Amino acid sequence: MGVLEIVLGVIICVLAVVLIACVLLQSGKDKRLSGAIAGAAETFFGKSKSQARDKVLSRITTVLSFVFVVLVVVMYIYMTK
């Protein structure tokens, strides 16, 4: 097992955990469950902050998922050689 395989494996594992966390932190379209978890975060002033946070988390999730897929494909190509 080479150093590159270990490094790519660790990066993929870390990305997977961060990607799962980003997905879980987003509020879904159905606000009932997220409202139960977030509690009073949906106050008058907190609503716009929550929407801004969801937008940032959505962008981070998109970028991380793209990087994750690219790294998995690179690792697959490297492992088949």
C-alpha positions in Angstrom: 0.0 0.0 0.0 1.5 3.3 -1.1 1.6 6.6 0.6 -0.7 8.1 -2.0 -3.4 5.5 -1.3 -3.3 6.2 2.4 -3.4 9.9 1.9 -6.4 9.7 -0.6 -8.1 7.2 1.7 -7.8 9.6 4.7 -9.0 12.6 2.7 -12.0 10.6 1.4 -12.9 9.5 4.9 -12.7 13.1 6.2 -14.7 14.5 3.3 -17.3 11.8 3.9 -17.7 12.8 7.5 -17.8 16.5 6.7 -20.3 15.9 3.9 -22.6 14.0 6.2 -22.4 16.7 8.8 -23.2 19.4 6.2 -26.3 17.5 5.0 -27.5 16.9 8.6 -27.1 20.6 9.5 -29.3 21.7 6.7 -33.0 22.3 7.4 -35.2 20.3 5.1 -38.1 21.4 3.1 -40.3 20.1 5.9 -39.5 22.4 8.8 -41.2 20.2 11.5 -38.2 18.1 12.3 -35.7 20.8 12.1 -37.9 23.1 14.2 -37.9 20.4 16.9 -34.2 20.2 16.9 -33.4 23.9 16.5 -35.9 25.0 19.1 -36.2 28.8 19.2 -33.8 29.5 16.3 -36.7 30.4 14.1 -37.5 33.7 15.8 -38.3 36.9 14.1 -34.6 37.8 13.6 -33.3 34.3 13.4 -35.3 33.3 10.3 -33.1 35.2 7.8 -30.0 33.9 9.5 -31.3 30.4 9.2 -32.0 30.9 5.5 -28.5 32.4 4.9 -26.9 29.5 6.8 -28.9 27.0 4.7 -27.7 28.6 1.5 -24.1 28.5 2.6 -24.5 24.9 3.7 -26.1 24.0 0.4 -23.2 25.5 -1.5 -20.6 23.8 0.7 -22.4 20.5 0.3 -22.4 20.8 -3.5 -18.7 21.6 -3.6 -17.8 18.9 -1.2 -19.8 16.3 -3.0 -18.2 17.2 -6.3 -14.7 17.0 -4.8 -15.7 13.7 -3.1 -16.8 12.1 -6.4 -13.7 13.3 -8.2 -11.4 11.9 -5.5 -13.3 8.5 -5.5 -12.9 8.3 -9.3 -9.2 9.2 -9.1 -8.7 6.6 -6.3 -10.6 4.0 -8.4 -8.4 4.7 -11.5 -5.2 4.6 -9.4 -6.2 1.3 -7.7 -7.0 -0.4 -11.0 -3.5 0.2 -12.4 
